[in-house]
């Protein structure tokens, strides 16, 4: 073969190889269609403080307990105001402070008042724990308005179940948004779950029917249904959710076993209205609070629990796949108040003794 042809062939092959390597490198750095960042497992990480809003609450509590008068009659109204500002709600804040007042009496150290508040928050939130899937498949409907992080939360729930050794099927019943279906497909792949989907605009009830049938045929352990985000004020859309629930109940007796409501913790008191409306329309069994890593004040968890008497199941504290955590009332109270279990008052409080007005010296 002529040496010129050999050189030409070598150059062509080198060019093809270069293009292939460039495309491969590009795929490695290209962002995911839906932001699903991952990082090494964070098992055992402490729940972080809830951003600047939580710091403001902790600082305000420090200021309340740092007053030099030592007057409980001054402290309790200011404590109530601090809780209302943290989205605890007027009624719930008044009840919490009333129980703290009854508990500590007329004389108390600042540290004792703070501990009493923490304990009353823990008692209000309760410690129900997470239900262990007893049926097979264990069907969970995930509800919520648009923008609360519902689809992302479904993906993270799938990862938690998969890590426990369960076979998971995701059902993309949010058919009003094509992006939601695509996003759930990415989460299914990342979590190692199966996905049942149809095209955008399909009937949510029909998709759920297919999903239930597929889960039974595949021997799935857990079925997670991502429902369409909807305004809680839209009656016709809420009725569609009831239809989805009826389809599940007809195909699997006793299902759905869990109905989880996802709430954006940054929405403040509007979250209470959402929780009340969804709980009236469907048998909500638990709540998931998302976006606690941002500007959320955190106190909305207490208000929601008080309003609908449903446990907080999980909290979302970031965008990574392991940033959905089982809810722990004690850890939550510590993060909210900026204190640790058994911790006393802040250095600014000086450990002074608080008394009621009639007892002050």
C-alpha positions in Angstrom: 0.0 0.0 0.0 1.3 3.5 -0.9 2.7 5.3 2.1 0.5 8.3 1.4 -2.7 6.2 1.8 -1.4 4.8 5.1 -0.7 8.3 6.5 -4.2 9.5 5.3 -5.9 6.6 6.9 -4.1 7.1 10.1 -5.1 10.8 10.2 -8.8 9.9 9.6 -8.7 7.3 12.4 -7.0 9.8 14.8 -9.7 12.4 14.0 -12.6 9.9 14.6 -11.0 8.9 17.9 -10.5 12.6 18.9 -14.2 13.4 18.2 -15.3 10.3 20.2 -13.2 11.3 23.2 -14.5 14.9 23.1 -18.2 13.7 23.0 -17.5 11.4 26.0 -16.0 14.2 28.0 -18.9 16.5 27.2 -21.4 13.9 28.4 -19.5 13.7 31.7 -19.8 17.3 32.5 -23.2 18.0 31.0 -25.8 18.9 33.7 -28.7 16.6 34.3 -32.0 17.7 32.7 -33.4 17.9 36.2 -31.2 19.1 39.0 -30.5 16.0 41.1 -27.2 16.6 42.7 -25.6 13.7 44.6 -22.9 13.6 47.2 -21.5 10.9 49.5 -23.9 9.5 52.1 -24.6 11.8 55.0 -25.9 9.1 57.4 -25.6 10.3 60.9 -25.3 14.0 60.0 -27.0 16.3 62.6 -30.0 18.2 61.4 -28.7 21.7 60.5 -30.1 25.0 61.6 -32.8 26.2 59.3 -31.0 29.1 57.7 -31.0 32.7 58.6 -34.6 32.7 59.8 -33.8 30.1 62.5 -30.8 32.1 63.6 -33.0 35.0 64.0 -35.3 33.0 66.3 -32.3 31.7 68.4 -31.0 35.3 68.6 -34.4 36.6 69.7 -34.7 33.9 72.3 -31.2 34.9 73.6 -32.4 38.5 73.8 -35.5 37.5 75.7 -33.5 35.5 78.2 -30.7 38.0 78.5 -32.9 40.9 79.9 -31.5 42.0 83.2 -34.8 42.5 85.0 -35.4 38.8 85.6 -39.1 39.3 85.2 -41.1 36.3 83.9 -44.0 38.5 83.3 -41.8 40.3 80.7 -40.3 37.1 79.3 -43.4 35.2 78.5 -45.1 37.8 76.2 -41.7 38.3 74.4 -41.3 34.5 74.1 -44.7 34.2 72.6 -43.9 37.0 70.1 -40.7 35.2 69.1 -42.6 32.0 68.4 -45.2 33.8 66.3 -42.5 35.4 64.2 -41.1 31.9 63.6 -44.3 30.8 62.0 -45.5 28.7 65.0 -48.9 30.5 64.7 -50.7 32.7 67.2 -52.8 30.0 68.8 -50.1 27.4 69.0 -47.6 29.9 70.4 -50.0 30.9 73.1 -50.6 27.3 74.0 -46.9 26.5 74.2 -46.1 29.5 76.3 -49.0 28.7 78.6 -47.7 25.2 79.2 -44.2 26.5 79.8 -45.6 29.1 82.3 -47.5 26.3 84.2 -44.5 24.1 84.2 -41.9 26.5 85.6 -44.1 28.4 88.0 -43.2 31.8 89.4 -39.4 31.3 89.7 -37.1 29.7 87.1 -33.6 30.0 85.7 -33.4 31.1 82.1 -32.0 27.7 81.2 -35.0 26.0 82.8 -37.5 28.1 80.8 -35.6 27.3 77.6 -35.6 23.6 78.4 -39.3 23.7 79.2 -40.0 25.3 75.9 -38.0 22.7 74.0 -39.7 19.9 75.9 -43.2 21.3 75.1 -42.3 21.6 71.4 -41.2 18.0 71.4 -44.4 16.9 73.1 -46.5 18.9 70.6 -44.6 17.4 67.6 -44.8 13.8 69.0 -42.7 10.8 68.2 -44.8 8.6 66.0 -41.8 7.2 64.0 -42.1 5.8 60.6 -44.5 3.0 59.7 -42.8 -0.2 58.5 -44.4 -1.4 55.2 -46.5 -4.3 56.3 -48.5 -4.9 53.0 -47.0 -5.9 49.7 -47.1 -3.7 47.7 -47.1 -0.8 50.1 -48.8 2.0 48.2 -48.1 5.7 49.1 -49.8 8.6 47.5 -47.7 11.8 47.6 -49.7 15.1 47.4 -49.0 18.8 47.4 -49.4 22.0 45.5 -47.1 23.0 42.7 -43.6 24.1 43.6 -43.2 22.4 47.0 -40.6 19.8 45.7 -43.1 16.9 45.5 -41.5 15.1 42.6 -38.0 15.5 44.0 -39.3 14.1 47.3 -40.8 11.1 45.6 -37.4 10.3 44.1 -35.7 10.6 47.5 -38.3 8.4 49.1 -37.6 5.8 46.4 -33.9 6.0 47.3 -34.6 5.4 51.0 -36.8 2.4 50.3 -34.3 1.0 47.8 -31.5 1.4 50.3 -33.6 -0.7 52.7 -33.6 -3.5 50.1 -37.2 -3.0 48.8 -38.2 -3.1 45.1 -39.8 0.2 44.2 -42.2 1.2 41.5 -42.7 4.9 40.8 -45.9 6.0 39.1 -45.8 9.3 37.2 -49.4 10.5 37.7 -48.5 14.2 37.4 -49.5 14.1 33.7 -50.1 17.9 33.5 -46.4 18.6 33.4 -44.2 16.7 30.9 -41.2 18.0 32.8 -42.4 16.2 35.9 -42.6 12.9 34.1 -39.0 13.4 32.7 -37.8 14.4 36.1 -39.3 11.4 37.8 -37.6 9.2 35.2 -34.2 10.6 36.2 -35.0 10.0 39.8 -36.1 6.4 39.1 -32.8 5.7 37.3 -30.8 7.2 40.1 -32.7 5.3 42.9 -32.8 2.0 41.0 -36.6 2.0 40.8 -39.0 1.0 38.1 -41.1 3.6 36.4 -44.7 3.5 35.0 -45.5 6.4 32.8 -47.7 7.6 30.0 -47.6 10.7 27.9 -48.3 14.2 29.1 -52.1 14.9 29.3 -53.0 11.3 30.1 -55.6 10.5 32.7 -53.9 10.4 36.1 -56.3 7.6 37.2 -55.4 5.5 34.2 -51.7 5.9 34.9 -52.2 4.9 38.5 -54.2 1.9 37.3 -51.4 0.8 35.1 -48.9 1.4 37.9 -50.8 -0.7 40.3 -51.1 -3.6 37.8 -47.4 -3.4 37.0 -46.4 -3.4 40.6 -48.4 -6.6 41.2 -47.0 -8.3 38.2 -43.4 -7.4 39.1 -43.7 -8.3 42.7 -42.9 -4.8 43.9 -42.6 -4.0 47.6 -43.4 -0.3 47.5 -45.4 1.9 45.1 -44.9 5.6 45.2 -47.4 7.7 43.3 -46.4 11.2 42.2 -49.7 13.1 41.9 -50.2 16.3 40.0 -49.5 19.5 41.9 -52.7 21.5 42.3 -54.1 24.5 44.1 -55.9 23.3 47.3 -58.7 25.8 46.4 -59.5 24.0 43.1 -62.4 21.7 43.9 -62.4 19.8 40.6 -58.7 19.0 40.9 -59.1 17.8 44.5 -61.9 15.5 43.2 -59.5 14.0 40.7 -57.2 13.1 43.6 -60.1 11.3 45.2 -60.6 9.4 42.0 -56.9 8.3 42.1 -57.4 7.2 45.7 -60.5 5.1 44.7 -58.6 3.4 41.8 -55.9 2.3 44.2 -58.3 1.1 46.9 -60.3 -0.9 44.3 -57.2 -2.7 43.0 -55.4 -3.3 46.3 -57.6 -3.7 49.4 -56.4 -1.6 52.2 -54.5 0.8 50.0 -53.3 3.5 49.9 -51.4 2.7 53.0 -49.8 6.1 53.3 -51.0 9.5 52.0 -48.2 12.0 52.5 -48.6 15.7 52.1 -45.6 17.6 51.0 -45.4 21.2 52.3 -42.9 23.9 51.5 -41.7 25.2 54.9 -40.9 28.6 53.5 -44.6 29.3 52.8 -45.3 30.1 56.4 -48.9 30.3 57.5 -50.2 29.5 54.1 -48.9 26.0 54.8 -51.5 25.6 57.5 -54.3 26.3 55.1 -52.9 23.8 52.6 -52.6 21.2 55.3 -56.2 21.7 56.5 -57.7 21.6 53.0 -55.9 18.5 51.9 -56.6 16.7 55.2 -60.3 17.5 54.7 -60.3 16.1 51.2 -58.2 12.9 51.6 -57.0 10.7 54.5 -53.6 12.3 54.9 -51.5 10.1 57.2 -48.3 12.2 57.4 -46.5 15.4 56.4 -43.2 16.0 54.7 -41.6 19.4 55.2 -39.3 20.5 52.4 -36.8 23.4 52.0 -35.8 23.7 55.6 -32.3 24.5 54.4 -33.3 27.9 53.0 -35.3 30.7 54.5 -37.8 28.6 56.3 -38.5 29.6 59.9 -39.2 26.0 60.9 -42.0 26.8 63.3 -44.5 25.9 60.7 -43.9 22.2 61.5 -45.4 22.8 65.0 -48.3 24.8 63.5 -49.2 22.1 61.0 -49.0 19.3 63.5 -51.2 21.2 65.8 -53.7 22.1 63.1 -54.3 18.7 61.5 -52.9 16.3 64.1 -50.8 14.4 61.6 -47.2 13.4 62.2 -44.3 14.9 60.4 -42.7 11.9 58.6 -39.7 13.5 56.9 -37.9 16.8 56.4 -36.1 17.9 53.3 -32.9 19.8 54.1 -31.2 20.0 50.6 -31.2 18.9 47.0 -29.0 15.8 47.3 -30.5 12.3 47.1 -29.8 11.7 50.8 -31.2 15.0 52.0 -34.6 13.6 53.0 -34.4 12.6 56.7 -36.8 10.8 58.9 -38.3 13.4 61.3 -36.9 13.5 64.8 -38.8 15.8 67.1 -36.0 16.3 69.6 -33.4 17.0 66.9 -35.8 19.3 65.2 -36.5 21.3 68.4 -32.7 21.6 69.0 -32.2 22.9 65.5 -35.1 25.3 65.7 -34.1 26.8 69.1 -30.4 26.8 68.4 -29.7 24.6 71.4 -28.9 21.0 72.3 -30.6 18.6 74.6 -30.1 19.7 78.1 -28.3 22.8 77.1 -28.8 25.8 79.3 -29.1 29.4 78.3 -26.7 31.1 76.0 -23.6 32.9 77.4 -25.5 36.2 77.1 -28.1 35.1 79.6 -25.6 34.8 82.4 -27.6 32.1 84.1 -29.8 34.7 86.0 -32.9 33.6 87.7 -36.3 34.6 86.2 -39.2 35.3 88.5 -42.7 36.5 88.0 -43.5 40.1 88.8 -44.9 39.3 92.2 -41.7 37.5 93.1 -39.1 39.7 91.6 -36.6 41.5 93.7 
